[in-house]
Amino acid sequence: MVTKKKKTSTKKPSTKKTSVKKRPRKIPRASKKQDFTPYVVGGVAVLVVVVAIVYFLFNTVFATEPTEFEPDPVLTDEAVIILNGEEIMFSEIRDIQSSLQMTSPQQITLSQAAEELVFQKVLVQEAERRDITITSEEVEQEIEAILVQQGRDLEGFRAEVEAQGMDYNAFLEQQKQGLQIERLAMAEVDEEVTDEEVLSFFEDNPQFFEEGTEFEEVELLIRNHLTQEKSFEALIALGQALMMQADIEFLDDDYDFSVDAAQPIQVDI
């Protein structure tokens, strides 16, 4: 049940429902001049909100020079969107807006942040429908594997997260959802990468490799990269389909992303 609360805005709220039919979501791709290895390490989820562990650690929490962004003070939290019966809160969208702003050269609007969050949530809902679940222990194991490479430990990492003003359990919940989406993406791939595709990538992209690199040395790396790329594209297609089918009710026009005027978000990768 949606609890009606007093709005902080004087604008009359909208209570319209819509099945979102809108522009195709643009898929970020590696630049031809970009080093191949970091793109592969980044994993399947390139969009900030679809990130599980690696991108969050290196591009969000510990970003050295984040874009300055000061959201309005949250005086009262309330549901602003109902997605398939699930309430999406004002604070959730502001959190996504802040995270996106750290890696975007453009100003992120509330409606853009709402769209990214809804896109993430329809995928999480689908993962849960398919019984794809992640435990807190699994998340911490993933984090710990990264921290070991950096000579750090989980206890110190938790202190760093909390020093950023984040609740550690809320952080783990975000990462659970990221891993759910990542596993959903892998499940969506209906065909394996062929040997011909791997060899073709190696021959067509010499700029990604040091001179003299033998194919056998990077074959597995390329195969993993192409598998991740296929799963990401399948995930985007699935997310678009789910967005089209979703029952979305906007309780405030500021969060309504169903109009085509919204611009795609540009994210620095």
MIPA-498508 format. One line per field, with one value per residue (C-alpha): residue in one letter; x, y, z. Coordinates in nm, 4 decimals, padded with zeros to 6 digits. Layout:
<sites>
drenro = (A_...)
px = (X_...)
py = (Y_...)
pz = (Z_...)
</sites>
This chain:
<sites>
drenro = (M_V_T_K_K_K_K_T_S_T_K_K_P_S_T_K_K_T_S_V_K_K_R_P_R_K_I_P_R_A_S_K_K_Q_D_F_T_P_Y_V_V_G_G_V_A_V_L_V_V_V_V_A_I_V_Y_F_L_F_N_T_V_F_A_T_E_P_T_E_F_E_P_D_P_V_L_T_D_E_A_V_I_I_L_N_G_E_E_I_M_F_S_E_I_R_D_I_Q_S_S_L_Q_M_T_S_P_Q_Q_I_T_L_S_Q_A_A_E_E_L_V_F_Q_K_V_L_V_Q_E_A_E_R_R_D_I_T_I_T_S_E_E_V_E_Q_E_I_E_A_I_L_V_Q_Q_G_R_D_L_E_G_F_R_A_E_V_E_A_Q_G_M_D_Y_N_A_F_L_E_Q_Q_K_Q_G_L_Q_I_E_R_L_A_M_A_E_V_D_E_E_V_T_D_E_E_V_L_S_F_F_E_D_N_P_Q_F_F_E_E_G_T_E_F_E_E_V_E_L_L_I_R_N_H_L_T_Q_E_K_S_F_E_A_L_I_A_L_G_Q_A_L_M_M_Q_A_D_I_E_F_L_D_D_D_Y_D_F_S_V_D_A_A_Q_P_I_Q_V_D_I)
px = (00.0000_00.1269_00.1277_00.0395_00.2726_00.2945_00.4918_00.7952_00.7058_00.4065_00.3540_00.0384_00.1482_00.0672_-00.0745_-00.0579_00.0320_00.2216_00.3885_00.7122_00.7608_01.0613_01.3901_01.6262_01.8845_02.2296_02.4902_02.8305_03.1174_03.4915_03.6683_03.9000_04.1800_04.0981_04.3246_04.1601_04.2459_04.0634_03.7471_03.7524_03.8221_03.5272_03.2924_02.9585_02.7851_02.9250_02.6363_02.6964_02.3749_02.4243_02.7617_02.8273_03.1618_03.4554_03.3166_03.1618_03.4910_03.7040_03.4697_03.2295_03.3193_03.6893_03.6777_03.9619_03.8126_03.4326_03.2142_03.0877_02.7222_02.5130_02.1614_01.8845_01.8445_01.6054_01.3512_01.1066_01.1268_00.8334_00.7359_00.7569_00.7156_00.5303_00.6956_00.4984_00.3554_00.6943_00.7482_01.0520_01.1516_01.2702_01.5952_01.6744_01.6578_01.8706_02.1332_02.1437_02.1562_02.4571_02.6374_02.5761_02.6915_03.0319_03.1121_02.9073_03.0202_02.6581_02.4056_02.1925_01.8239_01.5815_01.3983_01.7233_01.8174_01.4669_01.4942_01.8264_01.6901_01.3732_01.5816_01.7899_01.4873_01.3015_01.6118_01.6356_01.2667_01.3228_01.6262_01.4203_01.1396_01.3979_01.5195_01.8594_01.9563_02.2764_02.3723_02.5685_02.8421_02.8772_02.9049_03.1752_03.3659_03.3650_03.4796_03.7465_03.8928_03.9453_04.0802_04.3390_04.4869_04.5201_04.6684_04.3615_04.1155_03.7386_03.7271_03.9249_03.7115_03.3939_03.5361_03.6133_03.2572_03.1107_03.3545_03.1944_02.8656_02.7179_02.5437_02.7464_02.4422_02.2807_02.6045_02.5934_02.2332_02.3338_02.6059_02.3678_02.1474_02.4447_02.5519_02.1950_02.1885_02.5289_02.4146_02.0915_02.2980_02.5054_02.1872_02.0529_02.3329_02.1908_02.5009_02.8684_03.1459_03.2963_03.6660_03.6275_03.4930_03.7835_04.0438_03.8725_03.8798_04.2514_04.3304_04.1049_04.2183_04.5985_04.5837_04.4643_04.7770_05.1480_05.3546_05.4561_05.1674_05.0787_04.7129_04.7359_04.8469_04.5263_04.2741_04.0977_04.0954_03.9313_03.6784_03.5775_03.5500_03.3272_03.1116_03.0653_02.9820_02.7179_02.5668_02.5579_02.3793_02.1319_02.0773_02.0005_01.7497_01.5865_01.5734_01.4097_01.1449_01.0769_01.0481_00.7902_00.5846_00.6208_00.3349_00.4863_00.2971_00.4582_00.3479_00.5384_00.6077_00.9712_01.0452_00.8490_01.0965_00.8310_00.8733_01.1232_01.2813_01.5172_01.8742_02.0846_02.3271_02.6926_02.9148_03.2936_03.4322)
py = (00.0000_00.3460_00.5784_00.9317_01.1899_01.5636_01.6737_01.8995_02.0580_02.2792_02.1154_01.9090_01.5461_01.3394_00.9914_00.8543_00.5017_00.4185_00.1366_00.3011_00.2969_00.5085_00.5397_00.2404_00.2469_00.3188_00.0561_00.1919_00.0328_00.0340_00.3048_00.1921_00.3778_00.2292_-00.0282_-00.3689_-00.5065_-00.2499_-00.2922_-00.6669_-00.6293_-00.3923_-00.6855_-00.7177_-00.4194_-00.0976_00.1261_00.2670_00.1368_-00.2112_-00.2409_-00.5157_-00.4880_-00.3712_-00.0484_00.0553_00.0123_00.1965_00.4526_00.5497_00.5032_00.5747_00.8119_01.0570_01.3492_01.3104_01.5690_01.8072_01.7407_01.8695_01.7210_01.9103_01.8106_01.5180_01.6595_01.3720_01.0452_00.9172_00.6963_00.8828_00.5896_00.2593_-00.0114_-00.3341_-00.2733_-00.1904_00.1557_00.3517_00.6120_00.9690_00.8884_00.5934_00.8133_01.0821_00.8190_00.7047_01.0657_01.1317_00.8146_00.8867_01.2455_01.1278_00.9776_01.1925_01.5204_01.6362_01.7329_01.4318_01.5142_01.3465_01.1866_01.0438_00.9030_00.7602_00.5893_00.4293_00.3077_00.1657_-00.0073_-00.1653_-00.2653_-00.4385_-00.6519_-00.7303_-00.8203_-01.0530_-01.2123_-01.2784_-01.4226_-01.6674_-01.7478_-01.5851_-01.4903_-01.3594_-01.3742_-01.1155_-01.3765_-01.4150_-01.0393_-01.0141_-01.2995_-01.1074_-00.7901_-00.9744_-01.1250_-00.7715_-00.6392_-00.9188_-00.8033_-00.4558_-00.5736_-00.4636_-00.6438_-00.6532_-00.4885_-00.1897_-00.1698_-00.1612_00.1297_00.3123_00.2612_00.3943_00.6864_00.7833_00.8200_00.4978_00.2286_-00.0901_-00.3183_-00.0897_-00.1059_-00.4875_-00.4797_-00.2668_-00.5141_-00.8091_-00.6531_-00.5860_-00.9499_-01.0638_-00.8585_-00.9872_-01.3489_-01.2690_-01.1286_-01.4454_-01.6545_-01.4527_-01.5534_-01.8274_-01.9023_-01.9405_-01.7333_-01.9235_-01.9830_-01.7836_-01.4802_-01.4936_-01.5143_-01.2423_-01.0058_-01.0698_-01.0043_-00.6987_-00.5209_-00.5172_-00.1864_-00.3724_-00.5874_-00.5323_-00.5932_-00.9562_-01.0907_-01.4450_-01.5385_-01.8244_-01.5808_-01.3779_-01.6266_-01.6829_-01.3104_-01.2337_-01.5138_-01.3792_-01.0283_-01.1328_-01.3441_-01.0462_-00.8232_-01.0659_-01.1009_-00.7229_-00.6723_-00.9480_-00.7804_-00.4460_-00.6121_-00.7905_-00.4697_-00.2809_-00.5518_-00.5500_-00.1700_-00.1907_-00.4430_-00.2804_-00.1176_00.2196_00.4827_00.8256_01.0041_01.3229_01.4706_01.5441_01.1707_01.1033_00.9740_00.8500_01.1554_01.1319_01.4683_01.3125_01.2808_00.9633_00.9731_00.9974_00.8073_00.8312_00.4753)
pz = (00.0000_-00.0897_00.2099_00.1058_00.2552_00.2320_-00.0728_-00.0290_-00.3630_-00.4262_-00.7646_-00.7918_-00.8172_-01.1218_-01.0764_-01.4264_-01.5239_-01.8372_-02.0159_-02.1222_-02.4987_-02.5753_-02.7583_-02.7725_-02.4961_-02.6343_-02.5534_-02.4453_-02.6330_-02.5965_-02.7900_-03.0703_-02.8926_-02.5543_-02.3966_-02.4226_-02.0781_-01.8581_-02.0651_-02.0068_-01.6361_-01.6062_-01.6572_-01.8255_-01.6662_-01.8093_-01.7061_-01.3606_-01.2118_-01.3498_-01.1890_-00.9374_-00.7588_-00.9695_-01.1151_-00.7860_-00.6029_-00.8530_-01.0096_-00.7314_-00.3649_-00.4086_-00.7057_-00.6507_-00.8417_-00.8501_-01.0176_-00.7512_-00.6835_-00.3949_-00.3908_-00.2178_00.1468_00.1914_00.4339_00.4000_00.2108_00.0115_-00.2799_-00.6117_-00.8548_-00.8268_-01.0396_-01.0779_-00.7317_-00.5736_-00.4278_-00.5462_-00.2929_-00.3430_-00.1593_-00.3893_-00.6958_-00.5324_-00.4457_-00.8097_-00.9282_-00.7058_-00.8202_-01.1875_-01.1510_-01.0280_-01.3681_-01.6043_-01.7658_-01.7968_-01.5317_-01.4377_-01.4012_-01.1647_-01.4563_-01.5970_-01.2592_-01.2221_-01.5597_-01.4692_-01.1364_-01.2907_-01.5577_-01.2815_-01.0764_-01.3605_-01.4118_-01.0397_-01.0349_-01.3305_-01.1621_-00.8505_-01.0627_-01.1997_-00.8467_-00.9033_-00.5485_-00.3899_-00.0225_00.1736_00.2176_-00.1602_-00.2019_00.0639_-00.0995_-00.4281_-00.2540_-00.0581_-00.3770_-00.5104_-00.1814_-00.1555_-00.4859_-00.3350_-00.0053_00.1907_00.4167_00.4494_00.7915_00.6700_00.3581_00.5652_00.7637_00.4375_00.3097_00.6337_00.6276_00.2955_00.4840_00.3486_00.5486_00.4978_00.4842_00.2271_00.0298_00.0373_-00.0804_-00.3796_-00.4656_-00.4313_-00.6934_-00.9173_-00.9001_-00.9609_-01.2782_-01.3850_-01.3478_-01.5267_-01.8136_-01.8388_-01.8390_-02.1338_-02.3705_-02.5931_-02.7972_-02.7150_-02.8664_-03.1574_-03.2234_-03.5438_-03.3534_-03.1099_-03.3859_-03.5858_-03.2866_-03.2392_-03.6041_-03.6360_-03.3188_-03.3012_-03.1115_-02.8018_-02.7752_-02.7367_-03.0471_-03.0718_-02.8640_-02.9653_-03.0150_-02.7648_-02.4935_-02.5097_-02.6494_-02.3161_-02.2391_-02.5741_-02.5322_-02.1905_-02.3305_-02.6195_-02.3889_-02.1598_-02.4542_-02.5802_-02.2353_-02.1924_-02.5233_-02.4320_-02.0956_-02.2579_-02.4908_-02.1966_-01.9932_-02.2796_-02.3155_-01.9416_-01.9413_-02.2207_-02.0233_-01.6822_-01.4944_-01.4015_-01.2050_-01.1675_-00.8505_-00.9367_-01.2810_-01.1887_-01.2146_-01.5334_-01.7933_-02.0369_-02.2592_-02.5441_-02.4632_-02.2063_-02.3307_-02.3035_-02.0137_-02.1084_-01.8636_-01.8501_-01.8572)
</sites>
